[in-house]
Amino acid sequence: MYFKDFAVDTFLTKCCSIGSLNSCYSSSTYSGHLITFSSVIYSIFKLIGYSEHTALYFNLICSLFSVVIIFLIAKILLDNNIFSIITAAIFSLTPIINVFNTSGLSETFSSTFILLFLYLFLSKYEQGVKFKKSHDDIIFV
């Protein structure tokens, strides 16, 4: 069934593309990845004040954190410090990663938390934790 009023994807976030929130001339949607990115940036604005570079600096911090997580994931998978450093260096020196990580896009924030989840999962798996269908394991995942 098709309902005209409900013809919006639930994973899309509606935003004002031209104008302000008070007088929006044109609205558009974007895929929210982790929709919390805008909430985190808003919280940072409230803490330190508005700057057009805040999202860029926050993504820079997330990208540096993701390089460390890549190193830790590679250390778990490869069990070799040299290859783990090489893996993190290749990740950090890839040109397209540098473009995304110094932009205000939400991909850096999303990928950092996906990498964090992967690292936490692999570290628990390495410790021999058996995952069951319990509330604690569902909350972890």
N, C-alpha and C positions, 0 to 999 in steps of 0.2 A: 504494500500500500504506500502511496505517496501523499504526504501532507505538505502543502506549500509552506505552512508556518514552521514546520519542523524539518525543513530541508537543509539543515546546517550540521556539519560533522561535529560530533561531540568533542573531538580532540583539537579543534581549531579555536584559536583565540581571536576575538574581534577587537580591533584597535582603530584608532583614528590615524589615518595615514597623511591627511592634509588638514591642517588646522590644529585647534587645541581641543581639550575635552569639553570645554564650555561651548565652543562654536566649531564643530567638526564639519568640514566641507565634504570630505570623502572618507569613508571607512573601508577597511579591508580586513582580511583574516590572514593569519599565519599559523603554521603548525607550532604548537607550544613547546615541543620537546619536553622540557621540565618547566612547567608554567611558573614555578617558583622563582625563576630568574628575575622576572620583573618585580616580584615582591622583595627579593633580596636587594636589588638595586634601589628600590624605594626606601627600604630600611637604612641602607647606607646613606642615601640622600638626607634622611631625617637625622642621622647621627652627625655627619660631617658637613652637610649643606650641599646644595646643588652645584654640580660641575658637569660639563659635557664630556669630560674625560673619565668620570668615575667608573662607568661600565668598562672602559678600556683597561683601566688599572686593575679592576676586579678580575677581568678575564686574564690579565697577565699573571696575577697571583694564582688563579685556577690552573693556568697552563704550567706554571712552575711546579705546582703541586702534582699535576698529572705526570710530569716527567719523573718525579720521585716515585709515584705509584707504578709507572711503567717499569722502572728499575726493580721495584719490589716484586712485581708480577713475574718479570723475567728471572729474578733470583729464585723464586719458587719453582718455576717451570724448568729452568736450565741448570740450576744448582752450580753456577759458575759466576763469580763476580766480574770477571773481565768481559764475558759475553753479555752480562746484564748491563754493564756500563756502555758497551757498544750499542745495545738495543735502545737504551734511553737516549744515547747521542744521535742515533739515526732518526728516532722519533722527533727529537727536538730540533734537528737541523733540516728536516724536510720542509721545502719552501711553502707548500700549501698549509702545513700545520702552523707556520709562523704567520701566515695571512689570517687564518681563522683565530688564532690565539691573541692577536693584537687588535681584533675588531670588537665591536659591541654586540656581536651576534650571540645567541644563546647556545650555540653548538659547543663552545668551550666549556661552559658550565655543565651542560648535559653529559658530555664525554668524560669530564672529571668525575662526576658521580657514578657513571656507569663503570669506569675503571676502578673506583673505590669499592663498589659492590663486588666486582670481579675479584679484586684483591682479598676482600674479606671472605668471600666464598672459598677461594683457593686456600687461604690460610686455615680456615676451619676444616676444609677437606684434608689438608696436609696433616692436621692434628689428629685425624681419624674420627672426626665427629660424624656420626650417622644421622642423616636427616630423615625425620619421620613426618607424618602429616599431623603435627601437633601445633598448637597455637604459637609456641615459642619459635618453631622453625618457620612458620608462615610469616611471623613478624620479622624474623631475620631476613628472609628472602624478600 
